Structures are given as structure tokens and as C-alpha cells.
Amino acid sequence: MKVIDVLEGYYAAECVANGRPRHAVKVVLTATSDAGRVSYEWLITFFPHDTEADFGVSYDAVASRTVYEGKGRRSKKRETVLLQEKESVCSELAEELNGRIDWEKPLRELRFG
């Protein structure tokens, strides 16, 4: 099984989980391929980010969605489409956790795998 993070990004955000305010979110698009099949999943996790240097990600405020699953392997064309859907899919996931992502305030440069 091969697992790779296609994209990883950190953004300012608002969410309260388990009574704890969260001020940031980690957004990841992961591709998993095995035995001639591939799947892509968006995952978000809100974390405290109490200071500018605090990137201690907690995994108690998490939501994910598989956005593609089928025969084949990784595809740049498919990934381009999935990356264009980042804000809409991840904003819906954030709403499921009663949170909000501020797409205009990235905390780090995006990382592509």
C-alpha cells in the first residue's frame, strides 16, 4: 500500500472542540493506492494554535471525506480537479464540526507531495 499526502496546508480557523477553542486547522489531501486501486481523502483537524509557533496538532476535532475511489493509479488531472475543490469540501467538513476556516489566512506555505 502506498500512501502520500498530495497537499498539506495550515490555516487560521475558529472552532471549539471538547470545550477548548481552536484557532487553526490542518488540511490534508491523501492519496492511497494498492492493488490497482486508488482513493483520495480530504482530512481536516482543528488544533489550538495558541501562539504563532504552536503547531501541536491535536486529533480530537477531525473530519474527513473520501472524494474519489476507483481502479487505476494517481492522476495529475484528477488531483488538479480535487485540489480545486479544496475550499468547498473542507469548508463543509468544518461546518460538520461547527467550525470555520479562514482561507485568506494561511499559516504556512502549502506543501505538495
Secondary structure by P-SEA (a helix, b strand, c coil): ccccccccbbbbbbbccccccccbbbbbbbbbbcccbbbbbbbbbbccccccccccccccbbbbbbcccccccccaaaaaaaaaaaaaaaaaaaaaacccccccccccccccc
